[in-house]
């Protein structure tokens, strides 16, 4: 995958949340999001046993593969490899990027959460393919997201690295335009899609903000 192709896929990353999707299934919401143009899905179901995560991951892998959409697994490199995901998204408390890069094949994608420009540059040197940056706004879906960095904090990270930067934290349909104005490649969202009455329309609307990137 070229850098341009990765940037396009990361314009909208839909992060899973079973509770927000209910009473619909995750598979139903993800399918609607992909119909709306989402280029990537991140499996993140905090607290679920590894076996349940594995089973859900296999279902999502089948859906995303058919649609030509990237699938990432949050935190769990083992699950990502077991289901044949396209990549993993790591946090500060997970495996170091440099260690993960040593045990995966060349085409496997590694994303890493970071909100400091200097740290972001180091992570890219270690092998991160993209940076997830935030929390840009206050968020209720990730209590451990850390301090809010705002649009200026996001812009500083975007300007520090040559890989795609994906904005995270509190991003809604209404905020997509100002997020895109920072130069971020895209946005990772949970509630904006998982809880949307019409996930397909929500994705179509958000993607308009990044259509020129």
N, C-alpha and C positions, 0 to 999 in steps of 0.2 A: 504494500500500500504506500502510495506516495504521500508526501507531506500535505499536498493540496487535497488529496482524497480524504486524509484523516481530518483535516480542518473542516471539510464539508460534512463529514459524518458527525462531528462533534458540535455542530450548530445547535443541536438539541439532544441532550442526554436525559432520558426518562428513568428516574430512580424508583424502584418498586417499593410499595408499602401496602401490605395486605389489608390493614385496618382501614386506610383511606380509600382503598378501591372498593370495599364492601358496600352494598351486597353483591357487587359484581366480582367475578374472579379476576385475579391478576392477569391471567392470560387474555381475558376479554378486554381489559383496559390497555394492555400492551399492544394487542392487535389493532385497536382503534388508534392508538398513538402512532403506530407505524403507518397506518393508512393515512394519517395526517402529515407524514413526512419525517417523523423522528428518525434520526440516523443511528442512534445508539441507545441501548438499554443497559442499565446497571442493576444487577440483582443485589439488593440490600434489604434483607429481612432480619433485623437485629433480634437476637434471642431465640431464633429457631434452631432446633437441633441440626447437626450437620447432615443427617440422612434426609430430613425434610428439605433442606436447602439443596441437596443434591438432586432430589426428585423434581423439585420445582425448576432447578437449573436446566435439567434435561428437557423439560417441556418448553422452557423459554428458548433453549438452544435450537430446538426444532422450528419454532416460530420465526426466530430471527434469521436463521439460515435460509429459510424459504423466502423471506422478504429481502435478503441481502443487507441486513442491519447488523451492526456490531453489537456483541454482547460482552459486557464486563461483569466481573464479580467483585463486590466490595470486600476488602480485607483478606478474603480466603483464597490464597493462591492454590491451595490443594484442591478446592472445589472447582476453581476455574480450569485447572488442568484436567480434572476428572471428567468434566462435561464438554471439553473441547471449546471453551470460550475463546473469544478473540483476545481477551486481556484481563487484567486485574487492576483495581484501583486501591492503592495503599494509603493508609493514614500514618501519622507520626509514630504511632505505637506498634505498627505492623513491621514485617520484614523490611530491612533496608532495601532501597532500590538496587543497589549494587549487588546484593546477595540474590535477590529475585532474578536479576538479569543473568546471573551465572547458571541458573537451573532451567531456563526456558529457551525455546527455540527462537531463531532470529526474527520471525514474523510476529511473535507474541508481543502485545502492546502493554505497556506499564504506565499507569497514571499515578500521580502522587498529589496529595493535598498539601498546600503550602500557601502562606500569605505574606512571605517576606522575600523581597527581590533577591538578596544575596543567597538565601537558602535555595530559592528556585533555580538559580544558575548552577549551584552545586549539584542539585538533583538531576538536572538535565545532563550535566557532565557524567553522572553516575549511570545514566541510561533511561531516564524518564522520557516517555514519548509525548506526554502532555502534562500540564499542571492544572489541578482543580483548585481554584482560588476563592476564598471566602472565610467567614460569612460576609457577604456583601451587605446584606440586610439582616435584621433580627429574624430568627427562624424558630418555629416550634417543633419541627420534625427532626431536629438533631440537637438535643440539649448540650452536647459536648462540642459544639461547633467552634467554640472559642470566641474571642472578641469580634465585634463587627468592624470591618475595615473600610466600608463605604466604597463609593465609586473611585475615589482617588487612590485608595489602597490597591484596588483591582488594577487600575491603570499603571501603577508603578511596577507591578509584577508583569503585566503584559509587555511593558517596554524593556524589561530586564532579560527576557528570554526569546529565543527564536522558534520555540515549539508552540503549539496551540495552548492557549489558556482558557479554561472553561470556568465561568463564574458559577459560584454555588452559594446557597443560603438566602432564603426569603424571596426568591425571584418569582414574580407573578407575570401574567400576561401583560399587565399594564406597565410593568417595569422593564420589559424586554428591550425597548428602544433605547433607554438610557444606559442599560448594560452594554448594548452593542456599540454605543458611542465611545466606549473606552478602548475599543480595538480588540476586545475579547473575541475568541473564535466562536463561542457559543455559551450556552447556559445548561446547567444540570438542575433539574427541577423534580420535586416530589409532589407536593400538594397541588401545584398548578395544573398537573395532568391527572394524577391518581384520584384526586377528589373532584375533578371537573365533571360537570353534568354531561358534557360532550367532549371527551378527550381528543377526538379527531380534530374538532374545530379549534380547541385550545392550542394544539400543536401547529396547525396551519397558521394561526394568528401570530404565535410567538416566532415562528420561522421567518415571517416577513421582515422582522427587525434585523435578521442576520443574512438576508438574501443576497446582499451585495458583497459578502465576505468570501 
